[in-house]
Amino acid sequence: NEFGNGLVRVLRQLVVNCGHGFEKADAALTKLQVLHAAAARQPEKYAMCLHLGLDLERAAVRDSVRAGVVEPMDAKLSALTLATEAAVTVLHAHTELRATEP
């Protein structure tokens, strides 16, 4: 759950960095999460929600496929794996440095 929260924080900050306030970012993210959860529970009813993402310029939910934003799942998984491994490496190094401090 904490890993997922970290990913949401990154997305939230991207929306804010595009010039939108935290309230607008939170509203867009909440709507996206609700729609994705509905698609996960009832995929036959909410199949159209599986391709939803965020339009960062408008801070709004959009159909990413219709907008022409398509990323292969392999690329996403590879990026997440590498980012996670980098974070774990940094945390291990930090832990070792703290352990060796006098």
C-alpha positions in Angstrom: 0.0 0.0 0.0 2.8 2.4 0.8 4.4 1.8 -2.6 1.1 2.7 -4.3 0.8 5.8 -2.1 4.3 6.8 -3.3 3.3 6.5 -6.9 0.2 8.6 -6.3 2.3 11.3 -4.7 4.6 11.5 -7.7 1.5 11.8 -10.0 0.0 14.5 -7.7 3.2 16.5 -7.8 3.3 16.3 -11.6 -0.2 17.8 -11.8 0.8 20.6 -9.4 4.0 21.3 -11.3 1.9 21.8 -14.4 0.4 24.8 -12.7 -2.6 23.4 -11.0 -3.3 23.6 -7.2 -3.3 20.7 -4.8 -7.1 20.7 -4.6 -7.5 20.3 -8.4 -4.8 17.6 -8.4 -6.5 15.7 -5.6 -9.9 15.9 -7.3 -8.5 14.5 -10.6 -6.6 11.7 -8.8 -9.5 10.8 -6.7 -11.8 10.6 -9.8 -9.2 8.5 -11.6 -8.8 6.1 -8.6 -12.5 5.6 -8.3 -12.9 4.8 -12.0 -9.9 2.4 -12.0 -11.4 0.7 -8.8 -14.7 0.3 -10.6 -13.0 -1.2 -13.6 -11.1 -3.7 -11.4 -14.3 -4.8 -9.6 -16.6 -5.0 -12.6 -14.4 -5.1 -15.8 -17.3 -6.1 -18.0 -19.3 -3.0 -17.0 -16.5 -0.5 -16.7 -14.1 -1.7 -19.5 -13.8 1.8 -20.9 -12.2 2.9 -17.6 -9.2 0.6 -18.1 -7.6 3.1 -20.5 -8.1 6.2 -18.4 -5.2 8.4 -17.4 -4.6 12.0 -16.5 -4.3 15.0 -18.8 -1.7 17.0 -16.9 -2.3 20.2 -18.8 -5.9 20.3 -17.8 -5.7 18.2 -14.6 -8.5 16.1 -15.8 -9.2 12.4 -16.4 -9.0 11.4 -20.1 -9.1 8.3 -22.3 -5.3 7.9 -22.9 -5.8 5.6 -25.9 -8.1 8.1 -27.6 -5.6 10.8 -26.9 -2.8 8.8 -28.5 -0.9 8.1 -25.4 -0.1 4.4 -25.5 2.8 2.8 -23.6 3.7 -0.8 -23.7 3.2 -2.6 -20.4 6.8 -4.0 -20.6 8.2 -0.4 -20.7 6.1 0.6 -17.6 7.1 -2.5 -15.6 10.7 -2.1 -16.5 10.7 1.6 -15.5 9.0 0.8 -12.2 11.4 -2.1 -11.5 14.4 0.1 -12.1 13.1 3.0 -10.0 12.3 0.6 -7.2 15.7 -1.0 -7.3 17.3 2.4 -7.3 15.3 3.5 -4.2 16.1 0.3 -2.4 19.8 0.8 -3.2 19.8 4.4 -1.8 18.0 3.2 1.3 20.5 0.4 1.9 23.4 2.8 1.4 21.8 5.3 3.8 21.3 2.5 6.4 24.9 1.4 6.1 26.2 4.9 6.5 24.1 5.5 9.6 25.4 2.2 11.1 29.0 3.3 10.6 28.6 6.8 12.1 30.5 7.2 15.4 
